[in-house]
Amino acid sequence: MSDVRIEAGPVPAWAPFASKVYRALWVAQLVSNLGTWMQTVGAQWLLVDQPHAALLVSLVQTATTLPVVLLVIPAGVLADLIDRRRLLIGAQSAMALIALLLAVTTAVGHTTPAVLLALLFAMGCGQALTMPTWQAIQPELVPREQIPAASALNGLSVNGARAIGPAMAGVLVSLAGPTFVFGFNAVSFIGIVVVLIWWRRPIRESALPLERPLAALQAGMRYVRSGPAIRRVLLRAVLFIIPASALWALLPIVARERLGLGSSGYGLMLGALGVGAVIGGLSFAALRRRLTATRMLTLSAVLFGVATMVSTLVQQLPLVLIALLIAGIGWPLAMSTLNSTMLLMFPAWVRARGMSVYTLVFMGGQAIGSLVWGSIAGGMGVVFALLLSAVLLAVCAVSTLWWPVNQDATGFDLTPTAFWPEPYVLCEPDPADGPVLILQSYTVPDELVDRFLTAMARVGRSRQRTGAMEWRVYRDVGVADRFVEAFVVRSWTEHMHQHQVRLTAQDQRNEQDMAQYTVGEPEISHLIAVDEPR
């Protein structure tokens, strides 16, 4: 598949705000993001005077992102199996209570580095539940064609908070200490909970048994594994996130050791990054009309890498702020491109699971990168660590020549379509019966075999994405022009989910394309494995 532009069409950048629920959640999320960034500044500043400050400060990022690495995949499975709205309400409420506990322990003077990192870890567990669920509900709030715009606006919320929050936190920490910013973060979760309670999400009932967690996890992993375009986006995320995480992790040390700044100065530096990110977010809609996804990622890596190098080598604050502004512009170009591209590749039934894999790569790269860069800075110095990250960002930019983003999949029609005929059965199988072997026989004229097999390869990936554990096409050596497709599904329940939930209009098109090279209707058989007699 070739790399193509993400066509914005006539959709305005602010179109998602027409949805009342999206608009209310966006405002509430902006306040919550503001609290999160204020908390980050307060937490990092509590540690800058501790022994081994470089490692401890980098562990703040690790403590908040490591739970995501550990729990985001199960969270994605959970978000696809239960009501996403209720899951978000529970997670946001728990995070509010943990943030309140952090404020109280800080007020009474009991927030040691160990206590701080433990509470940040607990809050990260709530974030693990929130992230894939929040991303999965976006297509429920806005039409599909507005997803790129919604992704850019979500990034604008994060980056707007990044621009304002650190500067506010720096001033408040210097005036009132970190207790106040921790308390503000606790209050900031309330707005999201209120909006989610107000939102009347449609209840989708199904006569099918609920997927079992392990089977649901395996189905989600098969979907990702069977999508080459999905895997390429994940690769591009890794190549950018790991080197880019160095600047975020080590910026407090640069502020204190290289520039001799206090908390207000550090907040100003983060604010420069945030202002640049707002500029980048506002520019995204215009740039995506002119640049392919691959070129957007190349541009972001170049901007972030150059800015990292400049902010490392110079010690004049105005020049560093300009460099951080440039880095901030590059960040949302990469994040919005990766996020919207990935979100458009998943149908509703597997969306949270698919986005949990993307979140794992994104947050895992930050967690591992922060720890690695903190260790390198502790042993080799901050300058060496940041220059090495700039070199790796240059490698990331150049690698797009060999590993471009394959964007075709975002144009697929993922509307659910139950177009398979109901299987003929003499007696209804038990839902847990399986594995199920499905055989379909096709008659293919000899001159159309090559085209048939090419089209059948796309059908095979469709089968695997929707539930097939094994798939293969066989040629019958005893019957002329006869080919047999065979695939195995874990259980009868999962095969019924294939029939009624998982198929999309794109799957139907793949089968129609394959059918034009066959003669007559295929013969279909459903076979269920039986236990050997004892």
SESE-350046 format. One record per residue (C-alpha): residue in one letter; x, y, z; residue number from 0. Coordinates in nm, 3 decimals. Layout:
REM SESE-350046
PT  r     east    north       up    k
PT  a        X        Y        Z  NUM
...
***
This chain:
REM SESE-350046
PT  r     east    north       up    k
PT  m    0.000    0.000    0.000    0
PT  s    0.128    0.343   -0.085    1
PT  d    0.148    0.638    0.148    2
PT  v   -0.133    0.883    0.082    3
PT  r   -0.255    1.209    0.231    4
PT  i   -0.519    1.212    0.502    5
PT  e   -0.789    1.400    0.322    6
PT  a   -0.955    1.653    0.548    7
PT  g   -1.231    1.734    0.299    8
PT  p   -1.466    2.013    0.399    9
PT  v   -1.461    1.927    0.772   10
PT  p   -1.359    2.239    0.971   11
PT  a   -1.101    2.206    1.247   12
PT  w   -1.361    2.302    1.510   13
PT  a   -1.643    2.081    1.377   14
PT  p   -1.638    1.833    1.671   15
PT  f   -1.751    2.112    1.903   16
PT  a   -2.096    2.088    1.743   17
PT  s   -2.148    1.784    1.966   18
PT  k   -2.263    1.900    2.310   19
PT  v   -2.120    1.596    2.486   20
PT  y   -1.785    1.622    2.309   21
PT  r   -1.768    1.996    2.385   22
PT  a   -1.846    1.948    2.754   23
PT  l   -1.600    1.659    2.789   24
PT  w   -1.332    1.861    2.608   25
PT  v   -1.365    2.151    2.853   26
PT  a   -1.365    1.916    3.152   27
PT  q   -1.064    1.731    3.012   28
PT  l   -0.880    2.062    2.965   29
PT  v   -0.924    2.143    3.335   30
PT  s   -0.813    1.791    3.430   31
PT  n   -0.508    1.813    3.205   32
PT  l   -0.424    2.145    3.365   33
PT  g   -0.430    1.979    3.707   34
PT  t   -0.217    1.690    3.584   35
PT  w    0.056    1.919    3.451   36
PT  m    0.051    2.126    3.769   37
PT  q    0.089    1.806    3.970   38
PT  t    0.384    1.696    3.754   39
PT  v    0.571    2.019    3.823   40
PT  g    0.501    1.996    4.195   41
PT  a    0.608    1.631    4.210   42
PT  q    0.931    1.686    4.018   43
PT  w    1.020    1.994    4.219   44
PT  l    0.984    1.800    4.544   45
PT  l    1.271    1.580    4.425   46
PT  v    1.524    1.818    4.268   47
PT  d    1.707    1.874    4.599   48
PT  q    1.723    1.502    4.683   49
PT  p    2.039    1.293    4.633   50
PT  h    2.046    1.135    4.287   51
PT  a    1.797    1.396    4.170   52
PT  a    1.841    1.316    3.799   53
PT  l    1.727    0.957    3.850   54
PT  l    1.449    1.046    4.095   55
PT  v    1.305    1.319    3.872   56
PT  s    1.300    1.083    3.574   57
PT  l    1.123    0.826    3.795   58
PT  v    0.827    1.065    3.824   59
PT  q    0.753    0.999    3.458   60
PT  t    0.821    0.629    3.505   61
PT  a    0.587    0.604    3.807   62
PT  t    0.299    0.757    3.615   63
PT  t    0.354    0.565    3.294   64
PT  l    0.465    0.222    3.418   65
PT  p    0.112    0.130    3.538   66
PT  v   -0.011    0.207    3.190   67
PT  v    0.246   -0.034    3.050   68
PT  l    0.133   -0.304    3.292   69
PT  l   -0.244   -0.254    3.281   70
PT  v   -0.345   -0.081    2.958   71
PT  i   -0.397   -0.403    2.760   72
PT  p   -0.633   -0.555    3.021   73
PT  a   -0.798   -0.211    3.044   74
PT  g   -0.859   -0.215    2.669   75
PT  v   -1.020   -0.558    2.694   76
PT  l   -1.237   -0.439    2.981   77
PT  a   -1.343   -0.128    2.788   78
PT  d   -1.461   -0.344    2.496   79
PT  l   -1.658   -0.578    2.723   80
PT  i   -1.837   -0.345    2.968   81
PT  d   -2.001   -0.002    2.954   82
PT  r   -1.725    0.247    2.873   83
PT  r   -1.903    0.539    3.038   84
PT  r   -1.926    0.365    3.375   85
PT  l   -1.565    0.254    3.352   86
PT  l   -1.455    0.614    3.298   87
PT  i   -1.664    0.738    3.591   88
PT  g   -1.505    0.482    3.824   89
PT  a   -1.150    0.551    3.709   90
PT  q   -1.181    0.930    3.730   91
PT  s   -1.337    0.911    4.078   92
PT  a   -1.056    0.689    4.205   93
PT  m   -0.792    0.924    4.064   94
PT  a   -0.957    1.218    4.241   95
PT  l   -0.934    1.036    4.575   96
PT  i   -0.567    0.945    4.521   97
PT  a   -0.480    1.303    4.426   98
PT  l   -0.655    1.424    4.741   99
PT  l   -0.450    1.179    4.949  100
PT  l   -0.130    1.314    4.792  101
PT  a   -0.232    1.669    4.885  102
PT  v   -0.305    1.568    5.245  103
PT  t    0.021    1.376    5.296  104
PT  t    0.216    1.669    5.151  105
PT  a    0.037    1.916    5.378  106
PT  v    0.133    1.717    5.689  107
PT  g    0.491    1.666    5.568  108
PT  h    0.483    1.290    5.506  109
PT  t    0.543    1.288    5.129  110
PT  t    0.882    1.117    5.107  111
PT  p    1.017    1.021    4.761  112
PT  a    0.886    0.667    4.817  113
PT  v    0.537    0.789    4.917  114
PT  l    0.525    1.032    4.626  115
PT  l    0.623    0.771    4.368  116
PT  a    0.380    0.515    4.518  117
PT  l    0.085    0.756    4.495  118
PT  l    0.181    0.859    4.142  119
PT  f    0.193    0.489    4.054  120
PT  a   -0.158    0.439    4.195  121
PT  m   -0.283    0.736    3.995  122
PT  g   -0.119    0.588    3.688  123
PT  c   -0.334    0.277    3.737  124
PT  g   -0.642    0.496    3.698  125
PT  q   -0.486    0.654    3.392  126
PT  a   -0.435    0.306    3.245  127
PT  l   -0.809    0.244    3.266  128
PT  t   -0.889    0.586    3.125  129
PT  m   -0.665    0.614    2.818  130
PT  p   -0.792    0.338    2.585  131
PT  t   -1.150    0.394    2.703  132
PT  w   -1.133    0.768    2.634  133
PT  q   -0.995    0.709    2.286  134
PT  a   -1.250    0.438    2.210  135
PT  i   -1.549    0.665    2.283  136
PT  q   -1.437    0.937    2.039  137
PT  p   -1.625    0.785    1.739  138
PT  e   -1.935    0.772    1.961  139
PT  l   -1.912    1.148    2.014  140
PT  v   -1.832    1.273    1.663  141
PT  p   -1.879    1.136    1.306  142
PT  r   -1.597    0.932    1.155  143
PT  e   -1.494    1.208    0.916  144
PT  q   -1.435    1.437    1.216  145
PT  i   -1.198    1.195    1.394  146
PT  p   -0.875    1.368    1.274  147
PT  a   -1.014    1.704    1.384  148
PT  a   -1.120    1.558    1.720  149
PT  s   -0.775    1.405    1.766  150
PT  a   -0.614    1.742    1.699  151
PT  l   -0.852    1.914    1.943  152
PT  n   -0.778    1.654    2.211  153
PT  g   -0.411    1.722    2.158  154
PT  l   -0.483    2.092    2.181  155
PT  s   -0.644    2.031    2.521  156
PT  v   -0.334    1.849    2.647  157
PT  n   -0.093    2.101    2.499  158
PT  g   -0.293    2.403    2.607  159
PT  a   -0.278    2.271    2.962  160
PT  r    0.094    2.207    2.913  161
PT  a    0.139    2.570    2.808  162
PT  i   -0.053    2.715    3.104  163
PT  g   -0.024    2.454    3.380  164
PT  p    0.355    2.443    3.435  165
PT  a    0.388    2.821    3.445  166
PT  m    0.099    2.846    3.694  167
PT  a    0.240    2.558    3.898  168
PT  g    0.586    2.712    3.904  169
PT  v    0.449    3.032    4.053  170
PT  l    0.216    2.853    4.296  171
PT  v    0.487    2.613    4.413  172
PT  s    0.721    2.904    4.484  173
PT  l    0.445    3.092    4.673  174
PT  a    0.244    2.821    4.848  175
PT  g    0.436    2.496    4.801  176
PT  p    0.326    2.184    4.612  177
PT  t    0.028    2.109    4.840  178
PT  f   -0.193    2.357    4.660  179
PT  v   -0.126    2.220    4.312  180
PT  f   -0.190    1.864    4.435  181
PT  g   -0.523    1.979    4.576  182
PT  f   -0.617    2.152    4.253  183
PT  n   -0.551    1.831    4.063  184
PT  a   -0.787    1.641    4.295  185
PT  v   -1.066    1.890    4.226  186
PT  s   -0.997    1.890    3.850  187
PT  f   -1.135    1.536    3.809  188
PT  i   -1.482    1.633    3.931  189
PT  g   -1.583    1.804    3.606  190
PT  i   -1.520    1.492    3.398  191
PT  v   -1.724    1.279    3.637  192
PT  v   -2.015    1.524    3.625  193
PT  v   -2.019    1.535    3.243  194
PT  l   -1.999    1.156    3.217  195
PT  i   -2.295    1.120    3.457  196
PT  w   -2.490    1.371    3.245  197
PT  w   -2.409    1.186    2.919  198
PT  r   -2.678    0.933    2.833  199
PT  r   -2.474    0.687    2.630  200
PT  p   -2.697    0.454    2.425  201
PT  i   -2.712    0.104    2.571  202
PT  r   -2.624   -0.160    2.313  203
PT  e   -2.782   -0.493    2.395  204
PT  s   -2.681   -0.819    2.230  205
PT  a   -2.827   -1.167    2.246  206
PT  l   -2.477   -1.311    2.214  207
PT  p   -2.289   -1.425    2.525  208
PT  l   -2.025   -1.181    2.645  209
PT  e   -1.675   -1.257    2.522  210
PT  r   -1.452   -1.418    2.781  211
PT  p   -1.161   -1.192    2.885  212
PT  l   -0.883   -1.422    2.764  213
PT  a   -1.057   -1.491    2.434  214
PT  a   -1.123   -1.117    2.393  215
PT  l   -0.756   -1.042    2.457  216
PT  q   -0.647   -1.296    2.199  217
PT  a   -0.897   -1.159    1.945  218
PT  g   -0.759   -0.809    1.992  219
PT  m   -0.400   -0.923    1.950  220
PT  r   -0.493   -1.116    1.634  221
PT  y   -0.651   -0.804    1.488  222
PT  v   -0.334   -0.601    1.545  223
PT  r   -0.107   -0.880    1.426  224
PT  s   -0.308   -0.925    1.106  225
PT  g   -0.287   -0.557    1.009  226
PT  p    0.042   -0.459    0.837  227
PT  a   -0.061   -0.091    0.833  228
PT  i   -0.128   -0.105    1.208  229
PT  r    0.211   -0.258    1.278  230
PT  r    0.384    0.011    1.072  231
PT  v    0.222    0.290    1.276  232
PT  l    0.336    0.119    1.596  233
PT  l    0.693    0.102    1.461  234
PT  r    0.689    0.471    1.376  235
PT  a    0.563    0.550    1.727  236
PT  v    0.853    0.359    1.886  237
PT  l    1.112    0.529    1.668  238
PT  f    0.987    0.873    1.773  239
PT  i    0.878    0.831    2.134  240
PT  i    1.189    0.672    2.285  241
PT  p    1.439    0.944    2.179  242
PT  a    1.184    1.225    2.226  243
PT  s    1.121    1.119    2.587  244
PT  a    1.471    1.238    2.685  245
PT  l    1.383    1.607    2.669  246
PT  w    1.066    1.563    2.876  247
PT  a    1.246    1.352    3.139  248
PT  l    1.559    1.565    3.180  249
PT  l    1.422    1.916    3.139  250
PT  p    1.413    1.982    3.519  251
PT  i    1.784    1.900    3.538  252
PT  v    1.859    2.127    3.242  253
PT  a    1.668    2.407    3.414  254
PT  r    1.851    2.369    3.745  255
PT  e    2.203    2.258    3.651  256
PT  r    2.255    2.411    3.306  257
PT  l    2.057    2.733    3.344  258
PT  g    2.046    2.783    3.722  259
PT  l    1.668    2.834    3.728  260
PT  g    1.416    2.787    4.005  261
PT  s    1.067    2.642    3.989  262
PT  s    0.930    2.947    3.809  263
PT  g    1.198    2.922    3.542  264
PT  y    1.130    2.552    3.495  265
PT  g    0.760    2.627    3.461  266
PT  l    0.846    2.889    3.199  267
PT  m    1.042    2.630    2.999  268
PT  l    0.754    2.383    3.010  269
PT  g    0.525    2.667    2.914  270
PT  a    0.737    2.733    2.604  271
PT  l    0.696    2.369    2.508  272
PT  g    0.324    2.398    2.567  273
PT  v    0.286    2.717    2.363  274
PT  g    0.471    2.551    2.077  275
PT  a    0.244    2.250    2.108  276
PT  v   -0.063    2.472    2.086  277
PT  i    0.079    2.630    1.770  278
PT  g    0.149    2.285    1.629  279
PT  g   -0.200    2.167    1.717  280
PT  l   -0.361    2.466    1.550  281
PT  s   -0.142    2.409    1.241  282
PT  f   -0.223    2.040    1.215  283
PT  a   -0.546    2.078    1.018  284
PT  a   -0.377    2.290    0.751  285
PT  l   -0.063    2.078    0.731  286
PT  r   -0.246    1.747    0.695  287
PT  r   -0.407    1.876    0.375  288
PT  r   -0.062    1.928    0.223  289
PT  l    0.160    1.660    0.375  290
PT  t    0.136    1.284    0.383  291
PT  a    0.137    1.113    0.721  292
PT  t    0.497    1.004    0.661  293
PT  r    0.611    1.357    0.587  294
PT  m    0.431    1.487    0.894  295
PT  l    0.624    1.238    1.108  296
PT  t    0.950    1.329    0.936  297
PT  l    0.890    1.697    1.000  298
PT  s    0.807    1.639    1.366  299
PT  a    1.123    1.431    1.423  300
PT  v    1.339    1.698    1.259  301
PT  l    1.184    1.981    1.462  302
PT  f    1.209    1.794    1.791  303
PT  g    1.563    1.673    1.725  304
PT  v    1.700    2.015    1.627  305
PT  a    1.531    2.177    1.925  306
PT  t    1.673    1.914    2.163  307
PT  m    2.024    1.977    2.035  308
PT  v    1.995    2.356    2.062  309
PT  s    1.847    2.348    2.412  310
PT  t    2.136    2.123    2.517  311
PT  l    2.426    2.320    2.372  312
PT  v    2.325    2.679    2.453  313
PT  q    2.291    2.831    2.800  314
PT  q    2.105    3.150    2.714  315
PT  l    1.747    3.125    2.836  316
PT  p    1.586    3.316    2.544  317
PT  l    1.748    3.082    2.289  318
PT  v    1.648    2.777    2.492  319
PT  l    1.288    2.901    2.507  320
PT  i    1.283    2.944    2.128  321
PT  a    1.421    2.591    2.086  322
PT  l    1.158    2.452    2.322  323
PT  l    0.889    2.637    2.129  324
PT  i    1.006    2.457    1.813  325
PT  a    1.009    2.123    1.994  326
PT  g    0.656    2.191    2.112  327
PT  i    0.542    2.248    1.753  328
PT  g    0.685    1.912    1.646  329
PT  w    0.525    1.712    1.928  330
PT  p    0.152    1.739    1.833  331
PT  l    0.229    1.689    1.465  332
PT  a    0.356    1.343    1.554  333
PT  m    0.098    1.265    1.822  334
PT  s   -0.209    1.373    1.624  335
PT  t   -0.088    1.193    1.311  336
PT  l   -0.019    0.868    1.493  337
PT  n   -0.334    0.881    1.706  338
PT  s   -0.585    0.966    1.433  339
PT  t   -0.426    0.722    1.190  340
PT  m   -0.448    0.438    1.441  341
PT  l   -0.800    0.523    1.560  342
PT  l   -0.938    0.507    1.205  343
PT  m   -0.804    0.154    1.157  344
PT  f   -1.022   -0.018    1.419  345
PT  p   -1.395   -0.104    1.408  346
PT  a   -1.603   -0.048    1.719  347
PT  w   -1.590   -0.405    1.855  348
PT  v   -1.211   -0.403    1.897  349
PT  r   -1.136   -0.030    1.917  350
PT  a   -1.039   -0.010    2.284  351
PT  r   -0.820   -0.318    2.257  352
PT  g   -0.647   -0.183    1.948  353
PT  m   -0.592    0.160    2.100  354
PT  s   -0.462   -0.004    2.418  355
PT  v   -0.182   -0.158    2.213  356
PT  y   -0.100    0.185    2.069  357
PT  t   -0.112    0.336    2.420  358
PT  l    0.117    0.060    2.547  359
PT  v    0.373    0.144    2.279  360
PT  f    0.339    0.518    2.339  361
PT  m    0.344    0.518    2.719  362
PT  g    0.582    0.224    2.741  363
PT  g    0.826    0.408    2.519  364
PT  q    0.804    0.710    2.748  365
PT  a    0.843    0.501    3.065  366
PT  i    1.138    0.301    2.939  367
PT  g    1.289    0.604    2.769  368
PT  s    1.263    0.818    3.084  369
PT  l    1.434    0.552    3.292  370
PT  v    1.706    0.491    3.033  371
PT  w    1.774    0.860    2.975  372
PT  g    1.779    0.928    3.349  373
PT  s    2.035    0.650    3.395  374
PT  i    2.248    0.774    3.105  375
PT  a    2.235    1.130    3.239  376
PT  g    2.335    1.008    3.586  377
PT  g    2.636    0.823    3.448  378
PT  m    2.744    1.023    3.141  379
PT  g    2.589    1.363    3.204  380
PT  v    2.279    1.544    3.084  381
PT  v    2.450    1.693    2.776  382
PT  f    2.561    1.353    2.647  383
PT  a    2.216    1.201    2.700  384
PT  l    2.032    1.480    2.518  385
PT  l    2.277    1.489    2.225  386
PT  l    2.239    1.112    2.185  387
PT  s    1.860    1.151    2.178  388
PT  a    1.894    1.421    1.908  389
PT  v    2.100    1.182    1.694  390
PT  l    1.836    0.911    1.732  391
PT  l    1.564    1.156    1.628  392
PT  a    1.764    1.226    1.312  393
PT  v    1.773    0.851    1.249  394
PT  c    1.395    0.843    1.305  395
PT  a    1.347    1.112    1.039  396
PT  v    1.569    0.938    0.783  397
PT  s    1.409    0.597    0.845  398
PT  t    1.081    0.717    0.691  399
PT  l    1.247    0.662    0.354  400
PT  w    1.241    0.286    0.420  401
PT  w    0.946    0.254    0.659  402
PT  p    0.673    0.498    0.554  403
PT  v    0.328    0.499    0.708  404
PT  n    0.082    0.300    0.500  405
PT  q   -0.231    0.509    0.532  406
PT  d   -0.471    0.332    0.296  407
PT  a   -0.641    0.144    0.580  408
PT  t   -0.785    0.468    0.723  409
PT  g   -1.008    0.492    0.415  410
PT  f   -1.170    0.152    0.474  411
PT  d   -1.541    0.143    0.553  412
PT  l   -1.558   -0.015    0.900  413
PT  t   -1.936    0.005    0.933  414
PT  p   -2.062   -0.320    1.097  415
PT  t   -2.229   -0.542    0.836  416
PT  a   -2.368   -0.888    0.912  417
PT  f   -2.360   -1.018    0.555  418
PT  w   -2.273   -1.383    0.618  419
PT  p   -2.570   -1.624    0.591  420
PT  e   -2.666   -1.791    0.914  421
PT  p   -2.500   -2.134    0.938  422
PT  y   -2.726   -2.433    0.882  423
PT  v   -2.734   -2.653    1.193  424
PT  l   -2.945   -2.955    1.285  425
PT  c   -2.898   -2.882    1.657  426
PT  e   -2.778   -2.562    1.820  427
PT  p   -2.419   -2.603    1.948  428
PT  d   -2.328   -2.505    2.301  429
PT  p   -2.167   -2.156    2.312  430
PT  a   -1.845   -2.300    2.455  431
PT  d   -1.817   -2.576    2.191  432
PT  g   -1.508   -2.557    1.978  433
PT  p   -1.272   -2.517    1.813  434
PT  v   -1.487   -2.462    1.505  435
PT  l   -1.352   -2.549    1.160  436
PT  i   -1.515   -2.365    0.868  437
PT  l   -1.462   -2.504    0.519  438
PT  q   -1.564   -2.317    0.203  439
PT  s   -1.520   -2.471   -0.140  440
PT  y   -1.479   -2.255   -0.452  441
PT  t   -1.473   -2.334   -0.822  442
PT  v   -1.206   -2.122   -0.992  443
PT  p   -1.130   -2.134   -1.365  444
PT  d   -0.765   -2.204   -1.432  445
PT  e   -0.701   -1.867   -1.601  446
PT  l   -0.827   -1.680   -1.291  447
PT  v   -0.634   -1.870   -1.024  448
PT  d   -0.363   -1.608   -0.970  449
PT  r   -0.616   -1.327   -0.930  450
PT  f   -0.827   -1.545   -0.702  451
PT  l   -0.532   -1.621   -0.473  452
PT  t   -0.431   -1.254   -0.458  453
PT  a   -0.784   -1.153   -0.359  454
PT  m   -0.809   -1.448   -0.121  455
PT  a   -0.500   -1.324    0.068  456
PT  r   -0.697   -1.011    0.163  457
PT  v   -0.991   -1.229    0.265  458
PT  g   -0.756   -1.435    0.479  459
PT  r   -0.637   -1.129    0.669  460
PT  s   -1.003   -1.040    0.721  461
PT  r   -1.074   -1.385    0.864  462
PT  q   -0.778   -1.355    1.101  463
PT  r   -0.871   -1.004    1.213  464
PT  t   -1.224   -1.113    1.298  465
PT  g   -1.137   -1.430    1.488  466
PT  a   -0.963   -1.705    1.288  467
PT  m   -0.676   -1.863    1.483  468
PT  e   -0.560   -2.046    1.171  469
PT  w   -0.636   -1.985    0.805  470
PT  r   -0.525   -2.150    0.481  471
PT  v   -0.634   -2.216    0.119  472
PT  y   -0.597   -2.567   -0.026  473
PT  r   -0.621   -2.695   -0.383  474
PT  d   -0.814   -3.016   -0.436  475
PT  v   -0.590   -3.245   -0.644  476
PT  g   -0.881   -3.479   -0.715  477
PT  v   -1.129   -3.222   -0.851  478
PT  a   -1.046   -2.979   -1.131  479
PT  d   -1.068   -2.607   -1.045  480
PT  r   -1.165   -2.675   -0.683  481
PT  f   -1.011   -2.474   -0.396  482
PT  v   -1.098   -2.510   -0.029  483
PT  e   -1.062   -2.233    0.226  484
PT  a   -1.021   -2.357    0.584  485
PT  f   -1.008   -2.150    0.902  486
PT  v   -1.041   -2.231    1.270  487
PT  v   -1.223   -2.021    1.530  488
PT  r   -1.181   -2.072    1.904  489
PT  s   -1.547   -2.143    1.991  490
PT  w   -1.900   -2.133    1.855  491
PT  t   -1.963   -1.811    2.049  492
PT  e   -1.667   -1.642    1.885  493
PT  h   -1.781   -1.759    1.542  494
PT  m   -2.125   -1.609    1.613  495
PT  h   -1.950   -1.283    1.703  496
PT  q   -1.787   -1.306    1.360  497
PT  h   -2.127   -1.344    1.198  498
PT  q   -2.314   -1.074    1.387  499
PT  v   -2.067   -0.820    1.530  500
PT  r   -1.720   -0.821    1.380  501
PT  l   -1.767   -0.808    1.004  502
PT  t   -1.749   -0.471    0.832  503
PT  a   -1.834   -0.326    0.493  504
PT  q   -1.465   -0.353    0.402  505
PT  d   -1.469   -0.727    0.477  506
PT  q   -1.773   -0.755    0.250  507
PT  r   -1.589   -0.574   -0.030  508
PT  n   -1.292   -0.808    0.007  509
PT  e   -1.520   -1.109   -0.032  510
PT  q   -1.702   -0.956   -0.329  511
PT  d   -1.368   -0.889   -0.496  512
PT  m   -1.266   -1.250   -0.444  513
PT  a   -1.604   -1.386   -0.560  514
PT  q   -1.571   -1.235   -0.907  515
PT  y   -1.300   -1.492   -0.984  516
PT  t   -1.516   -1.790   -0.885  517
PT  v   -1.803   -1.978   -1.052  518
PT  g   -2.126   -2.042   -0.862  519
PT  e   -2.183   -2.020   -0.488  520
PT  p   -1.930   -2.165   -0.242  521
PT  e   -2.015   -2.475   -0.043  522
PT  i   -1.988   -2.408    0.330  523
PT  s   -1.942   -2.658    0.614  524
PT  h   -1.914   -2.595    0.989  525
PT  l   -1.732   -2.862    1.189  526
PT  i   -1.699   -2.865    1.569  527
PT  a   -1.422   -3.058    1.741  528
PT  v   -1.538   -3.350    1.954  529
PT  d   -1.366   -3.513    2.248  530
PT  e   -1.214   -3.854    2.200  531
PT  p   -1.417   -4.133    2.369  532
PT  r   -1.277   -4.240    2.702  533
***
